[in-house]
Amino acid sequence: MNIEYLFLALIVFLAGIIPELTGFGVATISMALLSLFLPLELVIPLVAIISLVATGIVAFTTKTKGILKHILPLMLGSVFGVFLGMIFLKSINEDFLKLVLGIFLVLHSFYGLLNKSAIFPNGKVTGVVTGLMSGFFASLFNIHGPLIGVYSSSTKNLSKIQIKDFIATHMFFSGIFTVMGHGLSGRMTTDVFFYALLSLPFLLLGLIVGKKCLIKLMFFGSRGLFIS
C-alpha cells in the first residue's frame, strides 16, 4: 500500500474519533496533518467533505431539542462568511495560505491552553457575527468548530452533550454551504472525490470508536469516577 494512503487512513480515523466527543475536531486534526503531504488545493475541499459527513452523522443522531432555534443566528452569518472566504481563497497563493494556516493553528492552540472560560456574550447579534467569522474560516481552513464551541459554551444551562450537539448541527449546515462553494469554485476535482471515498471507511470507523468512548465517559461520569 502506498504510504500516503496509509497516513491518510490513520489521520482520518483519529480525526473521526473526536466529533462524537466534542462536536468538532475533524478539520482541526485533518487540516494540520494532511497538509504535510498533500497539496492544500486538494486538502481543503477534501476535509470539507470529510467534516460534512462526520458532523452530519453526529447531527442526525442527536436527541437534543431546540437546536435549530439556537443556531439560526449562526447560520445567517455563516452564509455570508462562506461567500467572503471563497472570494479570499480564490485570490491567495498556496504558500501564503500555508503560512496563514500555521499561524492560525498556533494561535488556536495557545488560546485553548490559556483560556479557561467562555468570553462571548450570548445573543442574536453576537451569533450572526460569530457565524460570519466561522463561515469565513470554514472556507479557508474548514476550522470553525472552536469558535462555535466558545459561543455555545457561553449559553447558560446547557450540558456538555447539548453543546456538542449544537456545534455538530451548526457545522453540518455550514459545511453544506462550504462544500457547495468549493463545487461552484471548481475545486471538487476527481482527485478530491477519490481521496474522499478512500477516507470514508476509516472516518466511519473513527466515529464508531468515538461513540463507544463517549458512552464509557458518560457511564464513568454517572458513577462519579471523574469530575466534569
C-alpha positions in Angstrom: 0.0 0.0 0.0 1.2 3.5 -0.8 2.5 5.1 2.4 0.5 8.2 1.5 -2.8 6.2 1.7 -1.7 4.7 5.0 -1.1 8.1 6.5 -4.4 9.3 5.1 -6.3 6.3 6.7 -4.7 6.8 10.1 -5.2 10.6 10.2 -8.9 10.3 9.1 -9.5 7.5 11.6 -8.1 9.6 14.5 -10.0 12.7 13.3 -13.2 10.7 13.3 -13.0 9.8 17.0 -13.2 13.5 18.1 -16.6 14.8 16.9 -18.6 12.3 18.9 -16.9 13.7 22.0 -16.8 17.5 21.2 -19.0 18.1 18.1 -16.0 19.3 16.1 -12.3 18.4 15.7 -12.2 16.5 12.3 -10.9 19.5 10.4 -8.5 20.7 13.1 -6.7 17.4 13.0 -7.1 16.7 9.3 -6.0 20.1 8.1 -2.9 20.2 10.2 -1.7 16.7 9.3 -2.9 16.1 5.7 -1.4 19.4 4.5 2.0 17.9 5.4 2.0 15.5 2.4 -0.9 16.6 0.2 -1.4 19.9 -1.6 -3.7 22.4 0.1 -5.8 22.8 -3.1 -6.8 19.1 -2.6 -6.8 19.1 1.2 -9.2 22.0 1.7 -12.2 20.6 -0.3 -11.3 17.0 0.9 -11.5 18.0 4.5 -14.7 19.9 3.8 -16.4 16.7 2.6 -15.0 14.6 5.5 -16.1 17.1 8.1 -19.6 17.4 6.5 -20.1 13.6 6.7 -18.8 13.4 10.3 -20.8 16.3 11.6 -23.9 15.1 9.6 -23.8 11.7 11.3 -23.5 13.3 14.8 -26.2 15.9 14.0 -28.7 13.3 12.7 -28.2 11.1 15.8 -28.7 13.8 18.3 -31.7 13.9 20.6 -31.2 17.4 21.8 -34.3 19.6 21.2 -34.3 23.3 20.1 -31.1 23.1 18.1 -32.3 25.0 15.0 -33.6 27.9 17.1 -30.2 28.1 18.8 -28.1 28.0 15.7 -30.3 30.2 13.4 -28.2 33.5 14.1 -25.0 31.5 13.4 -26.4 30.2 10.1 -27.4 33.6 8.9 -23.8 34.8 9.5 -22.2 31.7 8.0 -23.8 32.2 4.6 -22.1 35.5 4.2 -18.9 34.3 5.8 -18.5 31.3 3.5 -19.1 33.6 0.5 -16.4 36.0 1.6 -14.0 33.2 2.4 -14.4 31.7 -1.1 -13.6 35.1 -2.7 -10.5 35.4 -0.4 -9.4 31.8 -1.1 -9.5 32.4 -4.9 -7.1 35.3 -4.7 -4.5 33.8 -2.4 -1.5 31.6 -3.3 -0.8 28.2 -1.6 2.4 29.2 0.1 0.9 32.2 1.8 -2.2 30.1 2.7 0.0 27.5 4.4 1.7 30.3 6.4 -1.7 31.6 7.5 -2.9 28.1 8.4 0.2 27.6 10.5 -0.3 30.9 12.4 -4.0 30.1 12.8 -3.3 26.7 14.4 -0.6 28.1 16.7 -2.9 30.9 17.9 -5.8 28.5 18.4 -3.6 26.1 20.4 -2.4 28.9 22.7 -6.0 30.1 23.1 -7.1 26.6 24.1 -4.3 26.4 26.6 -4.7 29.8 28.2 -8.4 30.4 28.0 -10.5 28.6 30.7 -13.8 30.2 30.2 -16.1 31.5 27.5 -15.8 35.2 26.8 -18.6 35.7 24.3 -21.9 37.4 25.3 -24.8 35.3 24.0 -27.3 37.0 21.7 -28.6 37.2 18.2 -26.1 39.9 17.1 -23.2 38.0 18.6 -24.5 34.8 16.9 -24.5 36.5 13.5 -21.0 37.9 13.9 -19.7 34.6 15.2 -21.4 32.8 12.3 -19.8 35.2 9.8 -16.3 34.6 11.2 -16.8 30.8 11.4 -18.0 30.7 7.8 -15.0 32.7 6.7 -12.6 30.3 8.4 -14.6 27.3 7.2 -14.0 28.4 3.6 -10.3 28.8 4.2 -9.3 26.0 6.6 -12.6 24.1 7.5 -11.7 25.1 11.1 -14.7 26.8 12.7 -15.7 24.4 15.4 -13.6 26.0 18.2 -15.2 29.4 17.6 -18.7 28.0 17.6 -17.7 26.0 20.7 -16.8 29.2 22.6 -20.1 30.8 21.6 -22.2 27.7 22.5 -20.4 27.4 25.9 -21.5 30.9 26.8 -25.1 29.7 26.8 -26.2 29.0 30.3 -27.9 25.8 31.5 -26.6 23.7 28.6 -24.9 20.3 29.3 -21.7 19.3 27.5 -23.8 16.8 25.4 -26.2 19.6 24.3 -23.3 21.9 23.5 -21.7 19.1 21.4 -25.0 18.6 19.5 -25.4 22.3 18.9 -21.9 22.5 17.5 -22.2 19.5 15.2 -25.5 20.6 13.9 -24.3 24.0 13.0 -21.2 22.7 11.4 -23.2 20.3 9.3 -25.4 23.0 7.8 -22.4 25.4 7.5 -20.5 22.5 5.9 -23.2 22.2 3.2 -22.6 25.8 2.2 -18.8 25.3 2.2 -18.9 22.2 0.0 -21.3 23.9 -2.4 -18.9 26.9 -2.5 -16.0 24.6 -3.4 -18.1 22.9 -6.0 -19.1 26.2 -7.6 -15.4 27.4 -7.5 -14.3 24.3 -9.4 -12.3 22.8 -6.5 -14.2 19.5 -6.4 -12.0 17.5 -8.7 -11.8 13.8 -9.4 -8.8 13.5 -7.1 -10.8 15.1 -4.2 -13.6 12.6 -4.6 -11.1 9.7 -4.9 -9.5 10.6 -1.6 -12.9 11.3 0.0 -14.1 7.8 -1.0 -10.9 6.3 0.2 -11.2 8.1 3.6 -14.9 7.3 4.2 -14.5 3.8 5.8 -11.8 5.0 8.2 -13.8 8.0 9.1 -16.8 5.8 9.9 -14.6 3.5 12.0 -13.3 6.5 13.9 -16.9 7.7 14.6 -17.8 4.3 15.9 -14.8 4.3 18.3 -15.6 7.9 19.4 -19.2 6.9 20.1 -18.0 4.0 22.3 -15.6 6.3 24.1 -18.5 8.8 24.7 -20.7 6.1 26.2 -17.9 5.0 28.6 -17.2 8.6 29.7 -20.9 9.1 30.4 -21.0 5.8 32.4 -18.0 6.7 34.5 -19.3 10.2 34.9 -22.6 9.0 36.2 -20.8 6.9 38.8 -18.7 9.9 40.0 -15.4 8.4 38.8 -14.4 11.7 37.2 -15.3 15.3 37.6 -16.7 17.0 34.5 
